[in-house]
Amino acid sequence: MAIKKELLEELRQRRVAALAGGGAEKMKKRHAAGRLSARERVLLFFDNASFNEYGMHVNHACHMPGFAGKFMPGDGVVTGTGNVDGRPVAIFSQDFTVGGGALGQMHAKKICDIMTIACETGIPVVAINDSGGARIQEAIHSLSGYGQVFYQNVAASGVVPQIAIIAGPCAGGAAYSPALMDFLIQTRTHSSMFICGPEVIKAATGQIAPIEQYGSAEAHASVSGNIHFIAEDDRHAISIAQQLLSFLPLNNLQDPPHGIPEEILIEYDEGMNELLPDDAKTGFDVYTVIERLLDSGQWLEVHREFARNIVVGFGRINGMVVGLVANQPAYKAGCLDIDSSDKAARFIRFCNAFNVPLVNLVDVPGFMPGLAQERGGIIRHGAKMLFAYAAATVPKITVIMRKAYGGAYLAMCSKDMGADFVFAWPCAEIAVMGAESATRIIYKKEIEEAEDHQSKEAELIKSYRDHFATPYQAASRDMVTDVIEPAETRTRLSQALRISLTKRVTRPAKKHGLIPL
């Protein structure tokens, strides 16, 4: 017997109603503003025709008078799975055209369900946030829903990659779900993320705080460091998420999508020998080194606008995926400070959780001196980098380009901190502190007693550098694997990466270490 036509027609009508979201008029306004709908974002994100929606027929659970009979398609959130470049990904996309995308009991359940599926099947989660916040009509059930979502975020942490796109308002408790995820992308316009709005801040503190100063993409990218990427619009945000996924494994039990070469070609890049200035005190742009080391077009910088004295991001070297951490001598001389330590530590721990090898480019004169840094807790923040590197069991390869002084030398993954390979360029200086400072402390009396103080000081500085700060001295104590020409760096990194991709390390059983948060 064939299924009744009435039943098929009812199903089709229900699907049409669900796909219509908040209606044609609301959709028209979004398009006029250059914004996509929740479902359009999802369809654009996935490979053609690969999206499978879950929970299309879910409706709200509110019984408040005047609200109980209201139809809210999908309860304001689109969830499901699909393929991105042929690889499976789970998604939830909040629909602002349906009740302002506000979170209620069933809305939260749909999000938790898709995140559970992602964890159990081992696929990444992408969240597109566009919500007015908690659904007031559902009272404490909305609050409970947020708690359930946060719990799922933490359960998924370190199991599958989690990417959040802030494509609209994300206020109050809603901001904490993206904050618990691994990477945050925020659109430059039509979006905001904050705990308290300007009116609340003014009422509580008397301060006038325009939302642009703390809730915009620019503020979060450069000041608070809460987001990792600024997108120009919805399409750009989706493109960044797709590019990010191209460097990541589906879950913590898989390796990244390496293109492992059958043979490492011996390359000699003469131009690398010309990048550094003659004067070691002169800054240079580390991007010029990164550009020559990585495969063409295979670089995605993370947290670009925040703590620019350190550079982190994903790339490929001879097809092999790496997480790159590099001092930036062109900004604050490449010193490590509170923000750069936090930025690097978070990135290192993500790479370790998802089996991404770490490549470290070092030119660091030390930790940033100053009262503000000391009172701000530079000891605690700097210790995060030490902890992150020491705890990481992925392949760790360090290249010392120039300065590597004091505790910052250790914090940039020296051999003592677990680096598998440490290469140094001939101009590298590895020491407790710079030759000038060390000489003035050690030989203070000799310099003062000399007839020509400046000549004596220069002589002693050279002597100190020649005897205590060369890469050969470190190599003689097995702190450096090899001293190499800059021109050899890409080849030596490729060889080291290829041999270390099978690295396996077992650590003592424990719940987790206690990173100095």
C-alpha positions in Angstrom: 0.0 0.0 0.0 1.3 3.5 -0.9 1.6 6.1 1.8 -1.3 8.5 1.8 -0.8 11.6 -0.3 -2.2 13.7 2.5 0.6 12.7 4.8 3.2 13.4 2.1 1.7 16.8 1.5 1.6 17.6 5.2 5.3 16.8 5.5 6.1 19.0 2.5 4.2 21.9 3.9 5.9 21.6 7.3 9.3 21.6 5.6 8.4 24.7 3.6 7.3 26.4 6.8 10.5 25.5 8.6 12.6 26.6 5.7 10.9 30.0 5.6 12.3 30.9 9.0 11.0 34.2 10.2 9.4 35.0 6.9 10.1 36.7 3.6 10.0 40.2 4.9 12.7 39.6 7.6 14.8 37.8 5.1 14.5 40.7 2.6 15.8 43.1 5.3 18.8 40.9 6.1 19.8 40.7 2.4 19.4 44.4 2.0 21.9 44.8 4.9 24.3 42.4 3.2 23.7 39.6 5.7 22.8 36.0 5.1 20.1 33.9 6.9 21.0 31.1 9.3 20.3 28.5 6.7 22.1 30.3 3.9 25.2 30.5 6.0 25.0 26.7 6.6 24.5 25.9 2.9 27.4 28.2 1.9 29.6 26.5 4.5 29.1 22.9 3.3 30.0 21.2 0.0 27.1 21.3 -2.4 24.1 19.2 -1.4 25.9 17.6 1.5 24.0 19.2 4.4 21.7 17.0 6.5 19.5 18.9 8.9 18.5 17.6 12.3 15.6 18.8 14.4 13.8 20.7 11.6 10.4 20.1 13.2 11.4 21.1 16.8 9.3 23.9 18.3 9.6 25.8 21.5 8.5 24.4 24.9 7.2 27.6 26.4 3.7 27.5 28.0 3.5 31.1 29.0 0.1 32.7 28.1 0.2 34.4 24.7 3.3 32.4 23.7 2.2 28.8 24.0 0.6 28.5 20.5 3.3 30.5 18.7 5.1 28.6 15.9 8.9 29.1 16.0 10.5 27.1 13.1 13.3 24.9 14.4 13.1 26.9 17.7 15.4 29.5 16.2 18.5 27.3 15.4 19.5 25.2 12.4 21.6 22.1 13.3 23.0 19.3 11.3 26.1 17.8 9.6 27.7 18.0 6.2 31.0 17.9 4.4 33.6 20.6 4.0 36.1 19.7 1.3 34.8 16.1 1.6 35.4 15.9 5.4 32.4 15.7 7.9 31.7 18.7 10.2 28.8 19.4 12.6 27.2 22.8 12.8 24.6 24.9 14.6 23.5 28.3 13.2 21.2 30.6 15.2 18.4 32.1 13.3 17.8 35.8 14.3 14.7 36.0 12.2 13.0 33.5 14.5 12.4 35.1 17.9 15.7 37.0 17.7 17.6 33.7 17.8 16.9 33.7 21.5 17.9 30.6 23.4 15.2 28.5 25.1 15.0 24.9 26.3 14.6 23.2 22.9 17.0 25.6 21.2 19.6 24.5 23.8 18.7 20.8 23.4 19.3 21.0 19.7 22.7 22.5 20.2 23.6 19.9 22.8 22.4 17.1 20.6 24.5 18.1 17.7 27.6 18.6 19.9 27.1 15.1 21.4 26.9 13.7 17.9 30.1 15.5 17.0 32.0 14.2 20.1 30.7 10.6 19.6 31.5 10.5 15.9 34.7 12.5 16.2 34.0 15.5 13.9 34.6 19.2 14.4 31.9 21.6 15.6 31.2 25.0 14.0 28.8 27.4 15.8 27.3 30.5 14.0 26.2 32.8 16.8 23.5 35.4 16.0 21.2 35.7 19.0 19.5 38.2 21.2 20.3 36.2 24.2 18.2 34.2 26.6 14.5 33.8 25.8 12.9 35.6 28.8 9.6 33.9 28.4 11.2 30.6 29.3 12.7 32.0 32.4 15.0 29.6 34.3 14.8 27.0 31.5 16.8 29.4 29.3 19.4 29.7 32.0 19.5 26.0 32.4 19.9 25.7 28.6 23.0 27.9 28.6 24.5 25.7 31.4 23.9 22.6 29.3 25.6 24.2 26.3 28.6 25.3 28.3 28.9 21.8 29.7 29.0 20.3 26.2 31.6 22.9 25.1 33.9 21.7 27.9 33.1 18.0 27.2 34.1 18.6 23.5 37.3 20.5 24.4 40.4 18.7 23.3 38.2 16.0 21.7 37.1 17.7 18.5 38.0 21.2 17.2 35.4 23.9 18.0 35.1 27.0 15.9 32.7 29.9 16.7 31.5 32.6 14.2 30.1 35.7 15.8 27.8 37.0 13.0 25.4 39.0 15.0 24.7 40.0 18.7 26.2 37.7 21.3 25.5 39.2 24.7 25.6 38.2 28.3 25.8 34.5 29.1 25.6 33.8 25.3 29.2 35.0 25.0 30.6 32.2 27.1 29.9 29.4 24.7 32.1 30.9 22.0 34.7 31.8 24.7 34.9 28.1 25.6 35.6 27.1 22.0 39.0 27.0 20.3 38.8 29.7 17.6 36.5 32.7 17.3 35.8 34.6 14.1 33.8 37.8 14.3 32.4 39.8 11.4 33.4 43.5 11.3 29.9 44.8 10.9 26.5 43.7 12.3 28.1 41.8 15.2 28.9 42.4 18.8 30.0 40.4 21.8 29.9 41.5 25.4 28.7 40.6 28.9 27.3 44.0 29.9 25.8 46.5 27.5 26.6 50.3 27.6 23.5 51.0 29.6 24.3 48.4 32.2 27.9 49.7 32.5 26.7 53.3 32.9 24.1 52.3 35.6 26.6 50.2 37.5 29.8 52.4 37.2 28.8 55.7 35.7 31.1 55.1 32.8 30.1 56.0 29.3 31.3 53.0 27.2 30.3 52.9 23.5 30.0 49.4 22.3 32.6 50.0 19.7 35.2 50.3 22.4 34.8 46.8 23.8 32.2 44.7 21.9 33.3 45.1 18.3 35.5 42.8 16.3 38.4 45.4 16.3 38.3 45.7 20.1 38.2 42.0 20.7 40.9 41.3 18.1 43.4 43.9 19.2 42.7 44.8 22.9 41.0 42.0 24.8 42.2 39.2 22.6 38.9 37.4 22.8 38.7 36.6 19.1 41.2 35.2 16.6 40.0 36.5 13.2 38.1 39.5 11.9 35.9 38.8 8.9 34.6 41.4 6.6 31.2 39.8 6.2 29.3 36.4 6.5 30.9 35.0 3.4 34.4 35.9 4.6 33.8 34.4 8.0 32.7 31.1 6.4 35.8 31.1 4.2 38.1 31.6 7.2 36.4 28.7 9.0 36.8 26.5 6.0 40.5 27.4 5.6 41.1 26.8 9.3 39.6 23.3 9.1 41.9 22.5 6.2 44.8 22.4 8.7 43.1 20.5 11.4 42.3 16.8 12.1 38.7 15.8 12.6 39.5 14.8 16.2 42.2 14.3 18.8 42.8 10.6 17.7 43.7 11.6 14.2 46.7 13.3 12.6 46.3 16.6 10.7 45.7 16.3 7.0 49.4 16.1 6.1 50.5 15.8 2.5 53.5 13.6 3.4 56.3 13.9 0.7 57.8 10.7 -0.6 61.2 12.4 -0.7 62.5 15.5 0.9 64.2 17.6 -1.8 67.5 19.2 -0.7 66.9 22.9 -1.3 69.3 25.8 -0.7 67.6 29.1 -0.4 70.4 31.7 -0.8 67.9 34.5 -0.1 67.5 33.3 3.5 71.1 34.3 4.2 70.3 37.9 3.3 67.3 38.5 5.5 69.0 39.5 8.8 70.5 43.0 9.3 74.2 43.2 10.2 73.4 44.9 13.5 71.9 42.4 16.0 70.1 45.3 17.7 68.2 46.2 14.5 64.8 44.7 14.2 63.6 42.7 11.2 60.2 41.4 10.1 59.8 37.7 10.9 57.2 37.4 8.2 60.0 37.5 5.6 61.4 34.3 7.2 58.0 32.7 7.5 57.2 33.4 3.9 60.3 31.5 2.7 59.9 28.6 5.0 56.3 27.7 4.3 54.8 26.3 1.2 53.3 28.9 -1.1 49.7 29.9 -0.1 49.8 27.7 3.0 49.7 30.1 5.9 46.9 31.1 8.2 47.8 33.5 10.9 45.9 33.2 14.2 45.3 36.2 16.5 47.1 38.5 14.1 46.0 41.8 15.7 46.7 40.8 19.3 50.1 40.7 21.0 51.9 41.4 17.8 55.3 40.7 19.4 54.7 37.0 18.8 53.3 35.4 15.7 51.3 32.2 15.7 49.5 30.3 13.0 49.1 27.2 10.8 51.0 26.4 7.7 52.6 23.6 5.7 56.2 22.7 5.1 56.6 20.3 2.2 53.0 19.4 2.6 53.2 18.7 6.3 51.0 20.7 8.7 52.7 22.7 11.4 51.7 25.1 14.1 54.2 28.0 14.0 55.3 30.2 16.9 57.7 33.0 16.1 59.0 36.1 17.9 58.5 39.3 16.0 61.6 41.5 16.4 59.8 44.3 14.5 57.4 44.8 17.4 58.6 45.4 21.0 61.9 43.9 19.9 60.2 40.5 20.1 60.1 40.6 23.9 57.7 38.2 25.7 55.1 40.0 27.8 51.8 39.1 29.5 49.6 39.1 26.4 52.1 37.4 24.1 52.6 34.6 26.7 48.9 34.0 26.9 48.5 34.0 23.1 51.4 31.6 22.6 50.4 29.2 25.4 46.9 28.9 24.2 48.0 28.1 20.7 50.6 25.6 21.8 48.1 23.7 23.9 45.7 23.5 21.0 48.4 22.1 18.7 49.3 19.6 21.3 45.7 18.5 21.8 45.2 17.9 18.1 48.6 16.4 17.1 49.9 19.4 15.2 53.7 19.6 15.2 55.2 22.8 16.5 57.9 24.9 14.8 59.4 27.7 16.8 61.4 30.6 15.4 63.4 32.4 18.1 64.7 35.9 18.3 63.9 37.0 21.9 65.8 39.4 24.1 63.9 38.4 27.2 60.7 39.1 29.1 59.4 42.6 28.9 60.7 44.7 31.8 58.6 47.2 33.7 56.4 47.8 36.7 53.1 47.3 34.8 54.3 43.9 33.6 55.5 42.8 37.1 52.3 43.9 38.8 50.2 42.4 36.0 51.6 39.0 36.8 54.3 38.4 34.1 55.7 35.6 36.2 52.4 33.7 36.2 51.7 34.5 32.5 55.2 33.6 31.4 55.0 30.3 33.3 52.0 29.4 31.0 54.4 29.2 28.0 56.9 27.0 30.0 54.0 24.8 31.1 52.5 24.5 27.6 55.8 23.6 25.9 56.9 21.2 28.6 53.5 19.4 28.6 53.4 19.2 24.8 54.2 15.7 23.4 53.9 16.6 19.7 57.0 17.1 17.6 58.8 20.3 18.6 61.4 21.9 16.4 63.1 25.1 17.3 65.2 27.4 15.1 67.3 30.0 17.0 67.7 32.9 14.5 69.4 35.5 16.7 68.9 36.3 20.3 67.8 33.7 22.9 68.4 35.2 26.3 67.5 34.1 29.8 64.2 32.6 30.8 62.7 33.7 27.4 65.2 31.3 25.7 63.6 28.5 27.7 60.1 29.8 27.2 60.5 29.6 23.4 61.1 25.8 23.7 64.8 25.0 24.2 66.0 21.5 24.2 65.7 21.4 28.0 62.0 22.2 27.6 61.5 19.1 25.4 62.4 20.3 21.9 63.2 17.3 19.7 65.5 19.3 17.4 67.1 22.7 17.9 68.8 24.4 15.0 70.8 27.6 15.4 72.0 30.0 12.8 75.6 31.1 13.0 74.6 34.5 14.2 72.6 33.1 17.2 73.4 34.3 20.7 72.3 31.9 23.5 73.1 33.3 26.9 71.7 34.1 30.3 71.5 37.7 29.2 72.9 40.0 26.4 76.6 40.3 26.2 76.5 44.0 27.1 74.5 43.6 30.3 76.5 40.5 31.4 79.8 42.2 30.8 78.9 45.3 32.8 77.9 43.1 35.7 80.7 40.6 35.6 83.5 42.9 34.7 82.3 46.1 36.3 85.5 46.6 38.4 87.9 45.9 35.4 86.0 48.4 33.3 86.1 51.1 36.0 89.8 50.6 36.6 90.7 50.8 32.9 92.2 54.0 31.4 89.9 53.8 28.4 86.6 52.6 29.8 84.8 52.4 26.4 87.6 50.4 24.7 87.9 48.0 27.6 84.2 47.5 27.7 84.0 46.8 24.0 86.9 44.3 24.3 85.2 42.5 27.2 81.8 42.4 25.4 83.4 40.8 22.4 85.3 38.3 24.6 82.1 37.4 26.5 80.1 37.0 23.2 82.9 34.8 21.7 83.3 32.6 24.7 79.8 32.4 26.3 77.1 33.3 23.8 77.9 31.5 20.5 75.7 28.7 19.1 78.8 26.5 19.1 79.2 26.6 22.8 75.5 25.5 23.2 76.1 22.8 20.5 79.2 21.6 22.4 76.9 20.9 25.4 74.2 19.2 23.3 71.8 22.1 23.7 71.7 22.6 19.9 71.3 19.8 17.5 73.2 21.6 14.7 74.4 25.0 13.6 73.1 25.6 10.1 73.0 28.2 7.4 69.7 30.1 7.1 69.6 28.8 3.5 69.4 25.2 4.8 66.5 25.9 7.2 63.5 24.8 5.1 65.2 21.5 4.1 66.4 20.7 7.7 62.9 21.5 9.1 61.3 19.2 6.4 63.7 16.4 7.3 63.1 16.8 11.0 59.3 17.0 10.6 59.3 13.9 8.4 61.2 11.8 10.9 59.3 13.0 13.9 55.7 12.6 12.6 55.7 9.1 14.2 56.8 10.5 17.6 54.9 8.9 20.5 55.4 9.9 24.1 53.8 8.4 27.2 53.5 10.6 30.3 52.6 9.5 33.9 48.9 8.9 34.4 47.1 11.9 36.0 43.8 13.8 35.5 45.6 16.9 34.2 48.4 19.2 35.0 47.8 22.5 36.9 48.7 25.2 34.4 49.2 28.6 36.2 46.0 30.2 35.0 
